[in-house]
Amino acid sequence: MQEVALIVVCLAIGVVLRWSGRLPEGANKVLGGWVINVALPAAALDSVHGLTVDRGWWLAAATPWLGILLAIIVLVPLCRMLGWSRQRTGALLLGAGWGNTSFVGLPMIAAFAGAQWLGLGIVIDLFGSYLALSTLGLIIAAVASEGRLDWHEVARRIVTFPPFIAIILALALNDLPRPEWISQIFHSLSATLTPVALAAVGYALRLDRIGGHVAPLAVGLAFRLLVAPLAIVLLYLLLGQAGDATAKIAMLEMAMPPMLGASIIALDHDLEPDLGALLIGLGVPLSMVTIWAWWSFIAKL
């Protein structure tokens, strides 16, 4: 699949750039700065314009929020019990709490359920993963990096966070006509999201350091690829809606690997960069197997 090949190539580019020494130390933060300040806002402005939302989609759009809350309930006490630092806890919450509902999720929806469900996938990504990252994600990063919660400072960060501003603008301007050249600019800028974010992760990826992160990697990937999707499947089963097509898309999206944007925020706040990069580097290829397994199960419900 082209998307998987692109993931591998871009991660490899980041690794090679670090090995070559052609970029200055800490270049992954510069690359991450582009993602946060340019590519993510452009992606919001590009994907929302003209999008029609079905009222029956809102529970599906809320499932990423439920997954993140579950991550907090499960992972915070577990990390405390294991004596892990708040930086490691924050890295795990960001890496395991958010799924890649866009770059990996949308192609998987098209492949398994059909392209007619891509609109729902965009709604789950934007109003679920994306909006939660721009608010709750920043709160988690601030607490994990600084050890305290300054509501005024966090509120200032949220309202000045470029992706959050872009979401508000995108919603406000959704129904207004847009010149084609502006749409093309947003589309071109948003297209840099995946390659630049993956290059940043690849730059920080140190496979030789897996030995010091086996336990948190196992916890983070087990939650992201197994526990989170299982929880949403059980939720829809309890509601008696597991057989609905909308529910199947929501369950499939919850099975996605760690989200690039969340990992970039973790890297930007120095929350165990090695762990964040390893969650992406190992989680994405591993998810190719687990996603197929989950869909094989979900499709029969």
N, C-alpha and C positions, 0 to 999 in steps of 0.2 A: 504493500500500500504506500502511495506517495507520501502521505503524512508521516508515517513511521520512518521512512527513509530520510525525510527532511529533519526529523528529530535527531536521528543518529548523526547526520552530517553536521548540523549546527552545533550539537554538543561537542563533536570531534573538532570543529573549527575553534571553539573556545579553548579546548584542551591544548591544541597545537599552538594557538596564540600565546598561551601561558608558557609552554615549553620553549618557544622560539625567543622569548624575551623582547618581541617587537612592540609590545605594549607596556606602558609603565605599570609599576606595582599598584594594585587597587583598581585596575582598569574595569573590573567587573562592576564597581560602583558607578562608573561613568556610563557603562552600557545600561545598568539598571536605572540610572537617572533618565536616560532616553525613554525607556519603557514606561516609567511612571509619569513623566511629564509630557510626553508626546504620543507614544504609540497607544497606550491605554485610553487616553481621552479621545484620540482619533477613532479608535475602535468603537467607542460608545456612540459618537456622532455619526459614524458610518452605518452601524447596524440598526439603530433605532428609527431612522428616518423612514416614514411611510409604513412602519410596522403596525399591523392590526392585532390587537390582543383579545382573545376569547375569554369571557368571564370565568369559564370553567377551568382556566389554566392557573388560577392563583394559588391553589394548594400545591400544585407542581412547582410553581415559582418559589414557594416558601420552603420547599424541602432542603435546599442548601443551608438555609438558616437553621433548620432543625438539626442537620448534620453537624453544624458548627457548635450548637449548644450541647449536643451529645458529646462532642469532642471535649468540651470544657468539663462536663460532668464526669466523664470517664478518665481523661488523661491528666487533669490537674491533680486529683487525689493519688493517682498511680505514680506520677512523677514525684510527688512529695513522699510517698511511701518508699520509693527507691532512692531518695535523697538526691535527686537531680536538681541542677540549678534552675533558676527562673529563666535564664537564657535558653537552656535546652528545652524547658517546658514551652516557652514561646515559640521556638523553632518547630516543635512537634505540633503545636496547635495550628500554626500557620500552614505547615506542610501536610498535615493529616486532616485538618478540618475543612480545607477547601479542595474541591475536585476540579480538574481541568475540563470544565463544561463547554469550552469553546473550541479550541484548536483540536483536541482529541475528541471531545464529546460530539460536536456537530458532524464530523465525518462518520463517526460510529452510528449516529442516528440515521444518517443517509444510507449507510451500508446495511444496517439490520432492520430498521423500521420503514425506511423510505424517505425521499427528499421532501415529501409533503409535510413532514413533521419538523422541519428545520426551524419554522417560525416559533414553535413551542420551545425548541432548544435554545433559541436566542433569548426568549423571555426568561427561561430558567437561568441562563447565564447572566443576563443583565440585571434583573430584579432580584435574583437569588445570589449567586456567587459574587458578581461584580459589585452590587450595592452593599452587600455584607462586608466585602473586603474594604470598601471605601469608608466604612464606619466602624464596625466591630473589629475588623482586622487592624485598623490603626490603634484602637484601644488596647488590644492584646499586645501589639508591638511596643507601645509606649510603656505599659506596665512591665513587660518582660525585660526591656532594655534599661529602664530607669528605676524599677522597683517601687514605684508609687503611681498613683493615678491623680493627675492634676486635671480636673474636668475642664477648666478654662483653657488650658493649653491643648488638651485633646480636641475640644470643640473647635479651637482655632485651626488645628491641623486638618480636621475633617472638612471645614468649610473652605479651606484654602487648598485642599487636596485636588490636584488637577482632574483625576478621574471622576471624583464626586461632582465637581463643577460641570464636567462634560455631560454627566448623566442628567443633571438638572436642565442644562441648556438643550440637550437632545429631546427631553420630554416637552419642554416649552415650545420648541421649534418643530416638533414632529409633523404637524399638519401643514406647515408653510412650504410653498414651492421653493425648490433649491436649484440654482443653476447647475448644469451638468459638470462644469469645470470644478466647482466646489466639491461636489460629490466625489469626483475623481481624486482630488487632493486628499480628502479624508480617507478614501479607500487605499490610496498609495501609502499614506503614513501608517494606517492601521496594519498594512501588510508587513511592516517591519517588526511588529510585535513579537511574533514567534521566533524568527531567526535571531534577533538581537537579544531577546530574553534567554533563549537557549544558549547563545554564545556566552552570555554573562554567567549562566549556571555552569557551562562547560569550563569556563575560565577558573571558576572556584572549585570545580570537581576534582577531588583527590582520591582516586580509587585505592591508593596506598594507605589511606587512613581509615579504611573500612573497619580494620581491627579494633579501633577505639570507639566505634559507633555501632557495633553489632546489635546490642540490646535496644537502643533508641530507634534504630532502623527497623528492627523487627516489630517493635510496638507501633511505630508510625505507619508502616506499610500494612500491617495486619488491620489496624483501625480503618485506614483509608480504603483498602481494597476488599475487606471482608466484613468488618463490623458495621461500618456506615451503611453500605448497601443493604445488609441484612436488616438493619433497623427500619429502613424505609419500606422494605418489602413487608415486614411484619406490620408496620403502620397501615399500609394499604389493605393488607389482609384483614386486620381488625375492623377497618372501615367498610369492608365488603366491596372495595373498589379495585382490587388487584387485577381484575380482568379488563378494566377500561384501557383503551389505547393511550389516553393521556397519562394514566398512572404508570404504564409500562415505560414511557419515555422518561418520566421522572425517576423511576427506579434505575433505568439504564444510566442516566446522567450521574446518579449517586455512586455508580461503580467506577467512575473515572479516576485516573491517577492524580497525584498532587498538582495543584494549580501553579502555573508559572508565575503569575502576578503575585500570589501570596508568598512564594519563595523569594521573589525579588525584594519584597518588603522585608522579609526576614534577613536577607543579605544586607539590605540597606541599613538595618538597625543592628548589625553585627551579632545576630542571634545564631551562634554556632554555624557559620557559613559552610563548613565542611558537611555538617549534617543536612542542611537544607539542600545543598547541591547533590548529595548522595540520594536523598529521597526522590529527587527528580530523575537523576541518572539511572537509578535502579527501578524506580516505581513505574516509569513510563513503559519500558519494554516488558516488565512483569505483568503490567495491566493488560497487555494484548491477549494474554491467556485468561486472566480472571474475568475480563469483560465478556469474552466469548462464552465462558462458563455461566456467568450471571444471565446473559441474554438467553441462553439455551433453557435456563430455568424459568426466567420471567415470561418468555413467550408461551409457556405451557399453562400459565395461571389463568 
